[in-house]
Amino acid sequence: MSKKASKKYVYVGLGSIQVRVNKKSLYKSATWRVISICMSFSMSYYFLGDSWEAGKFTAAYALMGTGLYYAHERAWAVIRKKRLLNI
């Protein structure tokens, strides 16, 4: 892998399980997740009136949403690549 290509990716994981991740998608996922967590907690607290319940809902939503957003980003990257290659 060239130096330029290696700068595009970072390895993340726990213990012996490591996954190569596109840095741009990872950063976009993280920044969007912060915005989404703030919005989710605010709305949950407004409707539920209990910070503990709002926090539990927000935590569950954040965990699920982060993975789904990353998968969505990578799927669109594959679609773009296929269009460029006319596959």
ChimeraX commands (.cxc) that place a marker at each C-alpha (Angstrom):
marker #1 position 0.00,0.00,0.00 radius 0.5
marker #1 position 1.37,3.42,-0.92 radius 0.5
marker #1 position 1.94,6.13,1.67 radius 0.5
marker #1 position -0.93,8.17,0.24 radius 0.5
marker #1 position -3.33,5.21,0.45 radius 0.5
marker #1 position -2.21,4.35,3.98 radius 0.5
marker #1 position -3.08,7.88,5.16 radius 0.5
marker #1 position -6.70,7.33,4.07 radius 0.5
marker #1 position -7.25,4.48,6.50 radius 0.5
marker #1 position -6.93,3.82,10.20 radius 0.5
marker #1 position -7.15,0.51,12.04 radius 0.5
marker #1 position -9.65,0.34,14.88 radius 0.5
marker #1 position -10.81,-2.50,17.08 radius 0.5
marker #1 position -10.48,-4.32,20.35 radius 0.5
marker #1 position -7.67,-6.74,21.12 radius 0.5
marker #1 position -6.79,-8.96,18.20 radius 0.5
marker #1 position -9.80,-7.86,16.12 radius 0.5
marker #1 position -8.71,-4.94,13.95 radius 0.5
marker #1 position -10.67,-3.39,11.09 radius 0.5
marker #1 position -9.35,-1.02,8.41 radius 0.5
marker #1 position -11.57,2.07,8.38 radius 0.5
marker #1 position -11.71,5.00,5.98 radius 0.5
marker #1 position -10.66,8.04,8.05 radius 0.5
marker #1 position -12.98,10.53,6.36 radius 0.5
marker #1 position -16.02,8.33,6.95 radius 0.5
marker #1 position -14.94,7.73,10.54 radius 0.5
marker #1 position -14.56,11.47,11.25 radius 0.5
marker #1 position -17.87,12.29,9.57 radius 0.5
marker #1 position -19.58,9.56,11.60 radius 0.5
marker #1 position -18.13,10.87,14.86 radius 0.5
marker #1 position -19.02,14.52,14.31 radius 0.5
marker #1 position -22.54,13.69,13.15 radius 0.5
marker #1 position -22.99,11.41,16.16 radius 0.5
marker #1 position -22.19,14.29,18.57 radius 0.5
marker #1 position -24.81,16.48,16.90 radius 0.5
marker #1 position -27.32,13.65,16.88 radius 0.5
marker #1 position -26.73,12.76,20.54 radius 0.5
marker #1 position -27.36,16.34,21.63 radius 0.5
marker #1 position -30.53,16.53,19.57 radius 0.5
marker #1 position -31.76,13.12,20.72 radius 0.5
marker #1 position -31.19,13.88,24.41 radius 0.5
marker #1 position -32.86,17.28,24.15 radius 0.5
marker #1 position -35.97,15.88,22.48 radius 0.5
marker #1 position -36.13,12.83,24.78 radius 0.5
marker #1 position -35.85,15.01,27.85 radius 0.5
marker #1 position -38.53,17.37,26.53 radius 0.5
marker #1 position -41.01,14.53,25.94 radius 0.5
marker #1 position -40.09,12.24,28.86 radius 0.5
marker #1 position -39.27,14.87,31.47 radius 0.5
marker #1 position -36.72,12.54,33.11 radius 0.5
marker #1 position -33.00,12.90,32.43 radius 0.5
marker #1 position -32.24,9.25,33.34 radius 0.5
marker #1 position -34.81,7.87,30.88 radius 0.5
marker #1 position -33.73,10.38,28.23 radius 0.5
marker #1 position -30.11,9.30,28.75 radius 0.5
marker #1 position -30.94,5.60,28.33 radius 0.5
marker #1 position -32.86,6.27,25.15 radius 0.5
marker #1 position -30.08,8.48,23.80 radius 0.5
marker #1 position -27.39,5.89,24.55 radius 0.5
marker #1 position -29.27,3.13,22.73 radius 0.5
marker #1 position -29.97,5.42,19.79 radius 0.5
marker #1 position -26.34,6.56,19.60 radius 0.5
marker #1 position -24.91,3.04,19.54 radius 0.5
marker #1 position -27.26,1.88,16.83 radius 0.5
marker #1 position -27.05,5.07,14.79 radius 0.5
marker #1 position -23.26,5.20,14.63 radius 0.5
marker #1 position -22.96,1.78,13.06 radius 0.5
marker #1 position -25.80,2.39,10.63 radius 0.5
marker #1 position -24.39,5.73,9.53 radius 0.5
marker #1 position -20.96,4.24,8.85 radius 0.5
marker #1 position -22.49,1.38,6.84 radius 0.5
marker #1 position -24.54,3.91,4.85 radius 0.5
marker #1 position -21.44,5.97,4.04 radius 0.5
marker #1 position -19.49,2.92,2.88 radius 0.5
marker #1 position -22.41,1.68,0.75 radius 0.5
marker #1 position -22.53,5.02,-1.07 radius 0.5
marker #1 position -18.75,4.88,-1.57 radius 0.5
marker #1 position -19.15,1.49,-3.26 radius 0.5
marker #1 position -21.94,2.84,-5.47 radius 0.5
marker #1 position -19.78,5.82,-6.51 radius 0.5
marker #1 position -16.84,3.52,-7.25 radius 0.5
marker #1 position -19.00,1.21,-9.40 radius 0.5
marker #1 position -20.39,4.18,-11.32 radius 0.5
marker #1 position -16.88,5.47,-11.98 radius 0.5
marker #1 position -15.79,2.04,-13.20 radius 0.5
marker #1 position -19.07,1.52,-15.14 radius 0.5
marker #1 position -19.70,-1.83,-13.46 radius 0.5
marker link #1:1,2 radius 0.2
marker link #1:2,3 radius 0.2
marker link #1:3,4 radius 0.2
marker link #1:4,5 radius 0.2
marker link #1:5,6 radius 0.2
marker link #1:6,7 radius 0.2
marker link #1:7,8 radius 0.2
marker link #1:8,9 radius 0.2
marker link #1:9,10 radius 0.2
marker link #1:10,11 radius 0.2
marker link #1:11,12 radius 0.2
marker link #1:12,13 radius 0.2
marker link #1:13,14 radius 0.2
marker link #1:14,15 radius 0.2
marker link #1:15,16 radius 0.2
marker link #1:16,17 radius 0.2
marker link #1:17,18 radius 0.2
marker link #1:18,19 radius 0.2
marker link #1:19,20 radius 0.2
marker link #1:20,21 radius 0.2
marker link #1:21,22 radius 0.2
marker link #1:22,23 radius 0.2
marker link #1:23,24 radius 0.2
marker link #1:24,25 radius 0.2
marker link #1:25,26 radius 0.2
marker link #1:26,27 radius 0.2
marker link #1:27,28 radius 0.2
marker link #1:28,29 radius 0.2
marker link #1:29,30 radius 0.2
marker link #1:30,31 radius 0.2
marker link #1:31,32 radius 0.2
marker link #1:32,33 radius 0.2
marker link #1:33,34 radius 0.2
marker link #1:34,35 radius 0.2
marker link #1:35,36 radius 0.2
marker link #1:36,37 radius 0.2
marker link #1:37,38 radius 0.2
marker link #1:38,39 radius 0.2
marker link #1:39,40 radius 0.2
marker link #1:40,41 radius 0.2
marker link #1:41,42 radius 0.2
marker link #1:42,43 radius 0.2
marker link #1:43,44 radius 0.2
marker link #1:44,45 radius 0.2
marker link #1:45,46 radius 0.2
marker link #1:46,47 radius 0.2
marker link #1:47,48 radius 0.2
marker link #1:48,49 radius 0.2
marker link #1:49,50 radius 0.2
marker link #1:50,51 radius 0.2
marker link #1:51,52 radius 0.2
marker link #1:52,53 radius 0.2
marker link #1:53,54 radius 0.2
marker link #1:54,55 radius 0.2
marker link #1:55,56 radius 0.2
marker link #1:56,57 radius 0.2
marker link #1:57,58 radius 0.2
marker link #1:58,59 radius 0.2
marker link #1:59,60 radius 0.2
marker link #1:60,61 radius 0.2
marker link #1:61,62 radius 0.2
marker link #1:62,63 radius 0.2
marker link #1:63,64 radius 0.2
marker link #1:64,65 radius 0.2
marker link #1:65,66 radius 0.2
marker link #1:66,67 radius 0.2
marker link #1:67,68 radius 0.2
marker link #1:68,69 radius 0.2
marker link #1:69,70 radius 0.2
marker link #1:70,71 radius 0.2
marker link #1:71,72 radius 0.2
marker link #1:72,73 radius 0.2
marker link #1:73,74 radius 0.2
marker link #1:74,75 radius 0.2
marker link #1:75,76 radius 0.2
marker link #1:76,77 radius 0.2
marker link #1:77,78 radius 0.2
marker link #1:78,79 radius 0.2
marker link #1:79,80 radius 0.2
marker link #1:80,81 radius 0.2
marker link #1:81,82 radius 0.2
marker link #1:82,83 radius 0.2
marker link #1:83,84 radius 0.2
marker link #1:84,85 radius 0.2
marker link #1:85,86 radius 0.2
marker link #1:86,87 radius 0.2
view
